[in-house]
Amino acid sequence: MSAEDTTAQLPFPPVVLGIAGASGSGKTTLAAELARTLGGFHFPLDNYYRDLSHLPAAERGRQNFDDPALIESSLLAAHVAALARGETIERPLYDFTTHTRVPDRTETVRPGAYLLVEGLFALYYPELLPLYDLRVYVDTPDKLCFARRLKRDTEERGRTTESVRQQYWATVRPASIQFVRPSAANADLIVDGSEALDWKVEQVLAALRTRGLLRLPG
């Protein structure tokens, strides 16, 4: 098959999905599985945290990363819009250990059939909402969100139970109540985050099918 034939089969403009939910809701797992199922690209918002290199190292760690102001939403929206037009972008690289962007380096992202934009604030920023063909909110009880976050942070990130608990109640849950959960009002589809993953995937596929947007890779 020639390059021209391959390009002709790409359903441009790409189908863009926004997937949001509280920390521990299961939104990242859902977005990753949908990307695998659809042959799409998982596009987390985390790369767009603001560069804090101008702050002393100790002060960087005290920032509230559950506040949407810490994301450079204008750059994020510009990049999603470019991908939605079928254009290639240079995405910033973010170093979470230092809370800074990697200097003089970016990651090339090329558009595909599907773009899965995922993060706490994927349905929060007004400039992102018109770019989505489908908006999905993963609604998960706080108790389950905390249990998942506790398991992840203690097993994968070396955190203590007390530090996870303190952060959750001090910043994570208040930000969720103020910013994340209200963004469910912007969703086309709300899925139950406590349900099985395959059922959540099927609900999203059904919504895409209803809109004439479902093109599974063959």
Buried (B, 14 or more C-beta within 10 A) or exposed (E): EEEEEEEEEEEBEBBBBBBBBBBBBBBBBBBBBBBEBBEBBBBBBEBBBBBBEEBEEEEBEEBEBBBBEBBBBEBBBEBBBBBBEBEEBEBBBBEEEBBBBEEEEEEEBEBBBBBBBBBBBBBBBEEBBEBBBBBBBBBBBBEBBBEBBBEBBBEEEEBEEEEBBEBBEEBBBBBBEEBBBEBBEBBBBBBBBBBEBEEBBBBBBEBBEEEEBBBEEE
